Amino acid sequence: MGENGSDLKRRNRVKRALVIGGHGTLGKAIVAKLNELSVEVVTAGRSSGDYQVDMTSTDSIKALFEAVQNIDYVIVAAGQTHYARLEELTPENNMISVQSKLLGQINIVLIGQHYVNDSGSFTLVSGIIKDHPIAQGASSAMANGAIDAFAKAAAYELPRGIRLNSVSPNLFEESAEKYRDFFIGFNPVPVERVANTFIQSALGIETAQTFKVY
């Protein structure tokens, strides 16, 4: 039985991706990969991009999805965390990690699920220090672990064939010099390799996965 005209139109239309954090080191690499694949890209950031969004504000996240519309892939390459020695880590500054990187990404999924196209996807970002801790990284590691756990559990309940994964990258080669005193003995990876993994997650068929790029 052949496809009707509307089926062919849906299959052949250009896919659209929303990259939150699209102007950072990782975000730029992801956008470049999407462009190579002829995916239309919309970027958003706290102070840059096609649209601005405050990941700590549910109103701001909802306004972003109301504005962009017709999105197939949501990719998050942003989220602030707080680094401090544990004896100096307070409940207040720990909430920076909770409100931005953790709840910010979770709320992007909770709100965005009602806007993303059928069979779309969400890809969240966590990080290596969940599995390989560093000094002053407890707050960030907490957020990373919770992001991976949420992605794994929530993926099974998303409607309309929408997928959800997280990517846990190592330190980037491009940032290694700046952060070498914290990531002692780590083996940095090229940001292009991490970007490829985000593409695998967003455009592939897998769900409920944490892709580790170590």
Sequence and secondary structure as in RCSB ss.txt:
>XXXX:A:sequence
MGENGSDLKRRNRVKRALVIGGHGTLGKAIVAKLNELSVEVVTAGRSSGDYQVDMTSTDSIKALFEAVQNIDYVI
VAAGQTHYARLEELTPENNMISVQSKLLGQINIVLIGQHYVNDSGSFTLVSGIIKDHPIAQGASSAMANGAIDAF
AKAAAYELPRGIRLNSVSPNLFEESAEKYRDFFIGFNPVPVERVANTFIQSALGIETAQTFKVY
>XXXX:A:secstr
    HHHHHHHHS  EEEEETTTSHHHHHHHHHHHHTT EEEEEESSSBSEE  TT HHHHHHHHHHH S SEEE
E         GGG  HHHHHHHIIIIIHHHHHHHHHHTTTS TT EEEEE  GGGTS  TT HHHHHHHHHHHHH
HHHHGGG STT EEEEEEE  BGGGHHHHTTTSTT   B HHHHHHHHHHHHHSS  S EEEE 
